[in-house]
Amino acid sequence: ENSPNRILSERVQSTAYLWHNYGKSTIGARADIEKVPIERLQGFWRMYYQPDNAYIIVSGKIDEAKTLGLIKQKFGPIPRPTRVIQPTYTDEPTQDGERSVTLRRVGDIQVAIAGYHIPASSHPDAAAVNVLAQILGDEPSGRLYKALVETKKAARVSASSDELRDPGLLMASAEVAKDASLDAARDALLATVESFANTPPTQEEVDRIRTQQLKEIELLLNNSERVGVGMSELIASGDWRLLFVTRDRLQKVTPADVQRVAKLYLKPSNRTLGLFVPTDKPDRSEIPATPDVASLVKDYKSDVVVATGEAFDPSPANIESRVTRPAPIGGVKLALLPKKTRGAIAQASLTLRFGDETSLMNRVTAGELTGEMLMRGTTKHTRQQLQDAFDKLKARVRVNGGATSVRASIEATRENLPAVMQLVGEVLREPAFPEKEFDTLKQEQVTAIEQQKSDPISIARTALARHMSPYPKGDVRYVMTPDEEIAAIKATTLDDVKKFYADFYGASNGELAVVGDFDAQTVPTLTTQLLGTWKSPRAYTRVPRPYQDISPVNQGFETPDKTNAIFLATAAVKIKDDDADYPALALGNYILGGGFLNSRLATRIRQKEGLSYGVGSQFSGDPLDSNSAFMAYAIYAPQNEAKVEAAFNEELARAIKDGFTPEEIAAAKTGFLQSRQVGRAQDNSLSSALSSDLFLGRTLAFDADFEQKVNALTAEQVSTAMRKYFDPSRVTIIKAGDFAKSAKPAGK
């Protein structure tokens, strides 16, 4: 409701569909939710929440017999109901002319969206439609990007196609700065989309997108978490085997196929956009019926063979027994954990650090823009060529940086990891800083900040960060206002970026951790070649963030026409994560608000009183400065402001006054320690953690010791620590929302 793009997308969908429920928001109408009789909810549950209408998906390294036995034990006794679910029967009629919708709300950007009806995901045309959408929306090679962003008619564009059980929509959008012409962007958007059939795609365009999409399917199958979530979506579309049907069809898509579907579906009479224009000769798109998925996938067999991973014990002791830490290469410390993974995938995390408090004064924005420019072209590859090269190597790579460091994260197969590392080394050491890309980056960032200026969450977060970080303007720790950020971006030149790179970038201080399927002998050799002789121009000194006794405030900010409000509460705590009392505080916060749905805050504010969908808290322990932070949040309707704040204050006060019970402590230990174990089982998280430990001079022995201390805690110890460090009177509260409309006071 608060996002111009998302709410406009919802309006386009509701206008595009006359009868089908795809035109209705999944969460339902607010009035229906408020007024629905309990008998209707009970009837709905009896009809649909039954075993003959459910799937169970278990993905990962499992004992199949044991797992199936547990499923049979836990779910088998639930009786099959006697009722029969009636199939849906609503077919959306063929659209018979252009449709329009105009949405007028408070906001800081302009948006144009065009939607076109397309077949169901099981239809033979779906693969070509997906390629068509990505050719339109890809960045920076996409047609919309070239026609609107490069010509500065829009700051951001996108295009996507639904993958649904019944016919869906292909949607193309453009975000436009407030002071630019929305009409010009709309006209360019429509011209680019609807002229596609007259300007057929090249073989290069189709090959590029097909490579990207096939890469995503392959990477999906190599990750148990992604494949579990992905299968649930495919089941909703008709059957999980549609993934392989789609892959097979995608491999056969030709430029002629893409041109054909563009001609079929990207026409004015099939479009939903801002205005309605009558026509004497309707040119309509007949959307094909949804195929019989059961017959489509019957007897389907895949020819894909994926390497299986080992059963890995993510305990600190086991991880530490397998990690090797070779001697530093130049200034880069290494941590290597080879292991067999599904799909022979490796995850790498590289961080290079630079600068100090003095040298970085007034250079934050230049540093941030420098980091964002690295993946936009090197002396050997353009931005598009880099993207194509990583896609061909089936790698996910992200390189970004700020004023004090640059980080590269890599996901690649064993055979391709060396080539991917070579390319990442080129990105870091040979950036081209193309002027055209720099201008585009500045435009994108300014537009993104403009969009946040009326968003409650952004307003509240900025206000909270500014209050809790009271440093002078120009300091690397200073938090800018949105207007200051925009001014700083506009004032920063390409020469400023080049000079920042020349002054700070190098590999004299850094960490590299690699986890997964890779050659442990090759990585140090490659690191030596890529970073060993790359010296940093200046010495690095960590910028400290010492504890400050900050007076608490309670402030409210009005955000007119925003139907969701945000509540943020925070307090600085003078403690480090290796202090004796820290484990008790971490577990105490987990009980208070860190345990998601079973925390005290969630039980009270979400489950019991129904005031917030999202509510919780976190306690971030600082490893270097005695300056940790407690933060709580809630998203809610503005008229519930007083109730949310009162409930939070009461639960915090109750935790301090009454403490916790032994039963709560026992249950929290299980959930808290399991969450840490799950985190270490994810290779990308583990590589980041090992990299961070290199910087801190730690091993997994620290984690083991911490978890032993947590496991030994008593209710009295946790309660005592919470009383010692948490003072409700020292909590800062920031709220943002449309409080005036709900006749509620915005703050104290």
N, C-alpha and C positions, 0 to 999 in steps of 0.2 A: 504493500500500500504506500510505502514511503519512496519507492524507487520509480522515477518517471518512466524508465524503459520497461520495467516489469509490469507496472500497472497498465501501461499502454498496450503491451503484448496481450495482457488479459482481455482488454477491451476489443482488440482486433479479433481475438479468438471468439469472444462472445458475439461479435457482429458477423463473423464468417460462418458460424453455424446457426441455422434456424431451429433445429430440433435435436440434433445429437448432443449428448451430454459433454462432449469435448469442448463445447462452448461455455461450460460452467466451471468455475473455480473448484478445484478438488476439495478444499476445506469447507465449502458450502457457504450459504448465505448467512450472514450474521443473525438476521431475524429468525431464521429457521433453527439455528443453534440455540438461541435464547428461548424459543417458544416450544420446541419439540417435546411432546409428552413422553414420559418414561416408557409407556407401553410401546411406542413406536421404536424406541431404541432396543427394547427387549425383543420385539418382533424382528428387527433387523438382525440382531445377534443370532437369534434362533434360525433365521433363514441362511445366513452366510458364514458365520463363524463356527463351522462344523468340519469334521475331519475329511468329508468327501469333497470339500471345496478348498483344501489346503495343500501346500507343498512344504516339505522339509528339505532344506539345502545344507549340507555339511561339506565344507571344502577345506583341504589342508592335508597334512600328514596324519592320517587316522588309522586306527585299528578297525577295519571294516566290520568284522564280525561283532566286536564289542559295541561299536557304534550302532549297528542295526539292532543289536540286542537291547540296548538302552532305549532306542526309539520304540521298539515293540513293547518294552516294559512300561514306558511312560505314556505313550499315546495309544497303544493297542487297546486298552480297556475302554476308551471313549467310544460309545456306541454310534454306529452309523444311523443317521436320522431316517425317518420314513418319508419325509417331505422330498419333493423334487424341485430343484431350482429351474425356473423358466429362463430360457435363453433370451438375451436382448434382441429386439427386432426393429429398432429405429434405424432407418437408412437416411442419410442426409441427401436431400434432393439436389440436383445439379444447379449450381449457381447461375442465375439468369441476368447478370449485369453487375457493374462495379458497385461496391458498397463502401461506405465511408463512416468514420467515427472521429470526432474531435474531443479530446480530453483537455479540460482547462483546470489546472491545479498549480499550486505554488511549486516552484522549482527553479533550477539555475542553468538548465540546458534545454535544448529543443531536440525532439526525437521524431523521426519519420519511420514508419514500419509498413511494409507491404506483405500480405499473406496470400498464398495461393494453395488451393486444394490439391492434394496429391494422393496416390494410392496407399493402401496399408503396407506395412513393412514386409509382409509375406508376398506381396505382388511382384512379378518379374521386373517391373519398372523401378522398384524401390532402390536397387543398387545404383542404377544410372542417375536417379534423382539425388541420392546422397552425394555422388561425385559432382553433379551439377551444383548443388548448394555450396560445396566446399570450393569449387572453382570460383564461385562468386565471392565467397566470404574469406578466403585464405589471406593471410598477411605475411609478407608484403606482395605476393604475386597475384592475389585475387583481383578480379575485375572491378569490384566495388572499391577496393582500396586504391587502385590506380585512378579510377574515375572520380572519386570523391575526396579521399584523404590527401593524395599527392597533389591534387588541384586546390586543396584547402577549402573545398565546399563543405567538408565534414571533418570532425576530429577523430571519429571512430566509426567503423562499419562492421557488420557481421551478417552472416547468412547461415541458416541451419534448416534441416528437414526433420520432421517428426518421424519416429520409428514406433508406430502404434499398431494395435490389433486391427482397428478400423481406419479408413482413410483419414489422414491428418493434414498438416499444413507445412509448406515451405515458407519460411519467414526471412525477409531481408530488412535490415534496419540501418539507420544512420543517426549518429549523435552529432548535434550541431551547436556550436557556441551561441550564447545568448544574443551576441551582437552580429551574428552572421545571418544569411538569408536561408530560412527554412524552405521557401519555395524553390530556390535554386537547387538545394540538396534533394528535395523530393523529386524534382524533374529529372535530375541526374540519376537518382536511384532507380526510378521507373524505366528510364531510357536504357540503363545498363542491363537491368533484369529482362525487360521485355524485348530487347533487341538481340538477346542471346542466340535465338534460333537462326538469325540472319548472319551471325558472326560465329561460325562453328568453333568448338574448342580444338586446339592443336593436340597432336599426340603427346607433346611434352606436358601440357596442362593435365591431361588425363593420367598420364604415367605418374606425375608428381603426386596427385591426390590419391591415386590407387595405392602407391607405395606408402603414403602416410597412413591410410586406413588399414591396410594389411598389417602394417607394423603395430598399430594399436590393438588389433585382434590378437596378434601373436603375443604381445606383451601382456594382454589380459589373461591369456591362457597360462602364462608363466607365474601368475600371482594368485594365491589361493583366496585372498580377501577380495580382490577385484573380480575374480571369476565367480565367487559366490554372489556378490551384489549384482554383477552383470547377468547371471542366469535368472535371478529373480525378475529383472526387467524383461528378459526375453520370454519368460513364462507368461507374464502379463500380456505380451504381444502375441501369444499363441502357443509357443513351444520353445524350450531351450535350444533345440537343434536348429532353430532358425539362424543362430550364430554361424553355423557351418554352411547352411544354404546361402546365406548372405555373402560369406567369404568366397564361396565357389562362384557365385554370380558376379561378385566384384572383380574377380580375376579375368572375367570375360568382357567387361565393359569396354566399349569402343567409343571414339569420338562421335561416330554416327548415332550410337545409342543415346549419348548425352544430348546431342542436337535434337533427336526425335522427341525425347521427353520434354525438352524445353519448349518445343513447338506445341506439344499437347497441352501443357499445364501453365506455362508462363504467358498468359494472355489477359487482356484487360477485363473481359467478362468473368474471369475466374479470380479476380483480385479484390482484396479488401484493403482500402486505404481511405484517407481523410475525406473525400467527397464522392458523391454519387453523380454520374453523368449518364443520361439515357442514351440509348442507341437504337436505330431503326432495324439493324440487322444483327441480332445477338449472335455472338460467336462463343458457344458454350463448350465447356470441357465435361465430357461424360467420364466420371470416375469409375474405374472398373470395380466389380464386386470383389470382396475379400476371398482369396482362395481357400480351399479346404486344406488347412494346415496339416491335419492328421494324414491325409493321403500324400501330401507334399513331402513330409519327412519320414513316412513309413519305410522301413528297411534301409534308412540312410546310414551309411558307414563312412567315417572320416579316415583319410589317409595320413593325417598329421601324427607325427611321433614326437613327443616332447620329453626331454630328459627329466628324470625324477630327482628330487632333492633328498638329502639325508634327513633322518629324524634327529633334529638338533636340540640339545638341551640348553635353554637360554639362561641358565643360572650363572651368577657372577663367577663362581669357581670354575665352571666348565669353559666359559668364554675366556677367562684369564689364562687358563691352561693352554689355550690354542692360539692366543694372540702373540705375534712376534713384533718387536719394536726395534728395527734396525737402527744403526747409527744415523743421526741427522744428515741430510743431504743439503749442503749449503746451510741455509737456515730453516729448512723444512724438516719437522719431526714426522716419523711414520709409525702407523699401527696397521698391521696386516692380519686378517682373519680369513684364510681360505677355507671354504667348505662347499659341499655339493648343494646346488640349489635347483629348483624346478626351472627348466629352460636354460640352465647354465648361465644364470644372470649374476652379475657383480654390481655392487653399489659402492660408489666412491664419494668422499666428501673432502674437498680441499679448501682451506682458508688461508689467505695471505693477509698479514696485518701491517699497518703503517701509521706514521704520524704520531703527534703528541698534542697535548692541550694547547701549547703555544703555536705550533706550526699550522694547526688546523683552524685557527681563529678566522672567521669570516669566509671559510672555504667549504662549508657543509654542502651547499647546493651544487657547487662544482664537482665535489666528490660523488654525490649521488648521481648526477647526470653522467659522469665518467663511467660509473659502474653499469648504468643502463645502456651505454653506447657500445660496450664491448661486443655484444652479439649482433650488432648491426653492420658488421663488415670488417674484414681484415685486409691487409695489403695483397692477399692472394685470393680471397673469396668475398663476393658480395653477401649481403644479408640473406638473399634467397638461396645462393649457392651453399652457404653454411647450413641453412635449414634442410636443403635437399641432401647434403652430405650426411648429416646426422640421421635423417630418415633412412637413407640407403644402408647405413650402418646399424639400423634398428635400435637407435639409442635415444634415451631421454636425457637432455642436458640443459641445465639452467646455470647461467653465470650472471650474478648481480653483485653490486657493491655499494658501499656508502662512503662516509668520510673517513672511517677508521679501518676498513677491511674490504676484501673482495672474496666471494665464495663461489665455488663451482661444485655442483652436485651432478653425478653421473650415474646412469643406469644403462648397462650395456652387457652384451653376451661375452662369454669368455674369449671367443675368437676375434671379436671386434674391439675389445677394450683397449688394446694398444693403439689402434688407429684412432679411436675416439679420444684417447688421452693426447695423442699428437695434435689433433684438431683443437682440443681445448687449450693446449699450450700455445697454439697459433693465435687463438682468440685473446689470450691473456697478454702475449708478448708482441703481437703484430697488429694491433687495432688500426684501422684506417681513418676512423672518425669522419665519415662522409658528411658533408655539410647538409645535403638534402635530408638525410636521416636525422641529423641533429635538429633541424627545424621541425620535422614531423614529431620527434620525441617531445620537444617543448610544447607543441600544440596539444598533444595527447595528455600530457601531465597537467597543463593549465585547465583543460576541459574537465579532467577527472576531479581536480580540486574544486572547480566551480560547481560541479554536481553535488559535492559533499557539503556545500555551504549551508544548505537548508535541511540536511539530513540529521535527525536527532542523535543518532549514535555517533556520527563524526563530530558533531558539536560538543557532545558531552565528553567524549574521549579527549578531544583537544583541550577543553577547559580543565579537565582533571590532570592531564599531563603537564600543562603549563603551571598549575598550582603546585604540583608535587616536584617540579624541577625548576626551582627559582634561580636560574643562571642568567648572566647578562647576555644581551643580544650579541650574536656573533660567536658565542661560545658553542663548541660542538654539542653540548648538552642542552642548549637552549631550544625550546619548543616554539616554532613559529605559528602565527595565526594563518588561516588560509590566505588572507590578502597578502601577508608578508611572504608566504611561499610563492604565490603567483608573481609578485614583484621580483623576488629573487631569481625565479626561473627565467623570466623575461629579460632580466639584466645580465644573466650569465651568457657569455659568448663561447663560441667554439674554441677560441684561443685559451679561454679560462680552463676548459676541459683538458685540452692538450697539455697545458702547463701543469695541471694537477697530476695528470698521468706521469709526466716527466719528473715531477718533484717527489712523488711518493711510491709509485708502483715498482715492485721488486719482490724477490723471494727470500729475503734475509730473515724473515720471521713468519713462520706458518706451520700448518699441520695438514697431513694427508692421511686419511683412514680409508681402507678398502676392505669390504666384507663381501663374501660370496664366492663364486666360481671364477678363479683367475690364477695365473701363474705367479707365485710369490717371488720368483727370481726376476721376472720381467719388470715388475712395477718399480723396484728401486733403480734398475737400469734406465728405464724410461724417465723417471723423476730426475735422475742425474742429467740426462740429455736435455730435458725440457726446462728445468728450474735450477740446476746445480750452479750455474755461473751467473744467474740473474741476480745481481746485487741491488738492494734497495738504496736509493739516493740519500735517504736520511735515516737516522736511528729511530727505532720504534719505542715508545713508552706508553703503556696503557693509560687511558684517561680514567681517573678514579671517579667514583660516585659515592662519596662518603655520606653517612647518615646526617640528616638535618632535621632539627626540631621544628616542624612546619605546623603552624596554627591551623586547626581544622576550620572548614567552611561548609555551609549548606546552601547551595545555589541552584536556582532553576532557570532554564532557558526556554523561551517561547519559540515553537516551530509550527507556525500556522499551517493548517491543512494536512498535517501528518497524523495519521490515525494510530500509529504505534508510538509509545513513549519509551524512554530508556532510563533506568536507575543504575547509577554506579556509586559504589562506596569503597573507600580505600584508606589504608593507614600504613605508614612506614614503621617497620619493626627493627630495632637495633640488635641484629643478630646475623651471624653467618651460617651457612649450611653445614659447617663442621663443628658448631658449638654444641655443647652437651644437651641443651634443651630443644634443639631444632627438630629431632625426630618426633617429640611429643607434639610440637606445634603443627608439623606436617600432618600427623594423624588426626589431631583435633580439627583442623580445617577440613579434612576429608569427611569427617562426620558432619560438620556444620554445613558445608555446601559443595564439597568436591566430589561426592559420590553420586552425582547425577540424580536420578529419580529417587534414590533411597536416602538422600541427605536430609538434614533437618529443614533447611531452607526450601528444598523442593517439596518435601512432604507437607509443610505448612502452607507455602505460598502457591504452589501449583496443584498438588493433589487435594488438599483439604479445602482451601478457600477459592481455588480456581481463578487466581488473580494474574497469573503469568504462565505463558507456555515455556519460556526459557528463563531459568533462574539457577544460580549457583555461585560458588566462590572458588578462589584459588589462593595459594600461598607460595610465592616464588622466593626461594632461598638464594641469596647472593653468595657465590663461592669465594669472593675476593674482598668485598667490603661489607662491614657490619651494617647493611642497609637492605634488608629484605622487605617484601611488600605483601600485604593482604589486600585482596580486591574481591568485591561481590558485585553481582549484576542481576538485573531483571528487566525483561521486555514486557510491556503491559499496555492496557488501554489507559489514556490520560485520566479518565474519571476515577481510576483506581489508585491514583498517586498516593493519597494519604494512607490507604490501607496497606499498600506495598511497603511503604517506608515504616509504618508502625509494626508490621509483621517482622521485617528485617531487624529493627531495633529490639523487639521483644525476644527474638530467637538468639541474637547475639548476647543480650543481657542474660538470658536463661543459661546459655552455655558457660558464661563467666561465673555466674552466681551458683548454679546447681551442678555444673560439671557434667560428666558423662558416666553412664553405667557400665559395669563390667561386660554386660551383654553387647552394648554398642561397641565397645573397644574390641571385643573378640570378632564381631562381624566385620568391623572396619578393617582390621588387620588383614583378613582374608581378601577383601576386595582391593585394598590399597596395594598389597604385595603382588597380587595377581596382575594388576594393571601395569606394574613395573616389569613383571615377567613378560607380559604380552608385548610391551614396548621393545624389549630386547630381542624378541622373536622376529621383529620387522627389520630387515637388513638395512633399509635406508635410515631408520631411526638409530640403529646400532652404530652405523658408520659415523653419523653425526655425533653420537655420544662419545665414541672412541676418539674422534677428532678433538672434541671439547676437552676430554681428559688429558690429551697430549698438551694442550695449552695450559691446563691447570696443574700439570705434573702429577696426575692421579692415575691409578689403575682401577680395575674392577674390584680390587680389595676394598676400596672406599664404599662401593655399592653394597658389597656383602656385609661390611661392618654396619652400615646404616640400616640395612634390612634386619640384621640381628637385633639391633637396638630397638627398632620398631616392634619387632615380634616379642620383645621382653617387656614392653611398656605395660603399666597398670593404669586403671582408671584414675587413680589418685595422681599419678605422675602427669598424665595428660591434662587433667583438670587444673592442677597447680601451675603448669607451664602456661596454659591459656590465661589464667588470672594474672600471672606475672607480666606477660608481654602484651596482652590485648586490653586496651582501655577504650570502651565504647565512646567516651567523651572526646577521644582524639581521632575519631573517624571523620573523614571528609566525604560529603555526599553531593553528587552532581546529578541533576535530572534535566531532561529535555523532552518536550512534547507540546501538543496543542492543548495546554491546560486552560487557557482562556475560554476556548470553545466549550469545555466541559464544566466551566464555572468552578474550577478548583484553583487554589493558590499554587503558584509555580515554585515557590521556595520560601525559605525563611529569611 
